[in-house]
Amino acid sequence: MAQRNEIAAVYVAAVIQGLALVTFPAASTVFTSASAYGLSSTEYGAMFVPQAIMAISASLLGAGLIRRLGIKRIYLLGLTADLVSMALLFLSQFFMSDGRVAYSMLLLATTSLGIGFGLTVPALNTFTAAFFPQKIDSAVLVLNALLGLGTVLAPVFVAVFIGLGIWWGLPVLAVVLLLVLLLFSLSLPLQAGTDKTPQSQKEKGEMVLAARFWIFAAFALLYGVCETMNGNWASLYMTQRLGASTTLASLALTIFWGTVTAGRILFAGIGRWFPEQRTYQALPFVVAVALITVAFIPKSDPFLGILAFGLAGLGCSALLPLTISSGQKELTAIAASVPGGLIAFYQMGYGIAAFGVGPLQQQAGLSLATIFGSAAIVALVMSALSFVVTRRRDMSASDLQSQMARNSI
């Protein structure tokens, strides 16, 4: 019964974390509206820089903090940081008349969200791998599907609350949900064997880290760029480039995160018939096609934009979860550190795309369409790298079989 409650807490935390994570991009039209915060594209993009920096830092420090403080405390600290972020976002609306103060509060809010994401998500992945050691790939896909469910709900709630004239309803809802989850989680042991990583393999783990970790890290970084191009800039692309209404812009973002979530569920379900390696190789190419399609959509066709962002979501769906689960299975000696390290590199890609678009628009004079088209090159590089990752995994499996055969002789 205790473990069921732990699993429930972890899965609910994934949904709420996804909700909090996409609250800021989902409200992009509020932040850039002259009647609200009035941010420029550069200011809007810069808002996510402290989030990325703190998420990277928290993810990299997470494994050491878990050893010192325990994974439960790190998980609770992450949720608390998310709560502070949502509270600051809600309070910032009362300082809109003073743009400098309001923007400073938004920066503090994204800073806190970065800490929350960087601590919580690696902990959730570690919990899940410990709960389901025999089926890590599918379990991590399901966890990230629930994270994706939260990202789907965020733009839906924002559209509803904007329609009601209370856009700030989403951060208030997030605060309430986080408070309830924190109170529920306090009574749970939340260990589930996560402290059983053999210390005797530390030296081996460091050797494997030097040789193999960076391949997974590079893939995670490239993925972060591609996902963030869609997740952070889809709404503004719909309104600025395609002339869509706020409702259609929210729908495009919802469809993107919806297909991310649906794809994770789909590929978790068909893993028996369609191997994870093939999924890993095919999806980056789908992302590239989607980004090229977005770049060439006629200005008068926002509905095609919605379809293109849906295709991008399907392409992104399983890539990060499979990168994390594959890394944990292959780098067994440092399995507890893999989620945090890969989330850190994913956040580096997030920061590049979240901040880089604004200067490319305003200083370099590039259109959003051109930037989306250029991002397809990143997806193609990611596609090529996916074959390197899976080919080496296949070679490792063959080596293991050969070793077992030799041992049996």
Secondary structure, DSSP 8 states (H G I E B T S, - for coil): -HHHHHHHHHHHHHHHHHHHHHHHHHTHHHHH-TTTT---HHHHHHTTHHHHHHHHHHHHHHHHHHHHH-HHHHHHHHHHHHHHHHHHHHHHGGGTTSHHHHHHHHHHHHHHHHHHHHHHHHHHHHHHHHH-TT-HHHHHHHHHHHHHHHHHHHHHHHHHHHHTT-TTHHHHHHHHHHHHHHHHHHTS---TTTT---GGGHHHHHHHIIIIIHHHHHHHHHHHHHHHHHHHHHHHIIIIIS---HHHHHHHHHHHHHHHHHHHHHHHHSTTTS-HHHHHHHHHHHHHHHHHHHHT--TT-HHHHHHHHHHHHHHHTTHHHHHHHHHHHHSGGGTTTHHHHHHHHHHHHHHHHHHHHHHHHHTS---HHHHHHHHHHHHHHHHHHHHHHHHHHHHHHHHHHHHHHHHH-
